[in-house]
Amino acid sequence: MPEPDKHRPDPNAPMRLKDIIPIAFPHGGITPAGLRREAKRGRLKLMRIAGKDFTTLAAIEDMQRLCVVEPEQKGPALHPVRTGRRGAKLKSG
């Protein structure tokens, strides 16, 4: 079993949004309001306790996986199917 990282909190421990951002996003780029928007979109699980929003590092990792944008294929394929003059496919071989 791997040794727990003493510098990183338990991934399932609830943390306030303002406190978890520097850990999960060390280079910035997100705010508590941004995390709340992701929760409204159904991509982040939040807990509201005593009027305060909490989440976990595990929930943020799940959200990040859901937010991955796949590249779109634009233009011709790298290896298009060759055709003859009348559009018939040529056999390779």
DAQUIWO-V52066 format. One record per pair of residues at least 24 apart in sequence whose C-alpha atoms are under 8 Angstrom apart, sorted by the first residue. I is the first residue (numbers start at 1). J is the second residue. Records with the same first field share a line. If there is no record, write none. Layout:
I=J ; J
//
This chain:
10=57
11=56 ; 57 ; 58
12=56 ; 57 ; 58
13=56 ; 57
14=54 ; 55 ; 56
15=54 ; 55 ; 56
16=52 ; 53 ; 54 ; 55
17=53 ; 54 ; 55
20=55 ; 56 ; 57
24=57 ; 60
38=63
43=67
//
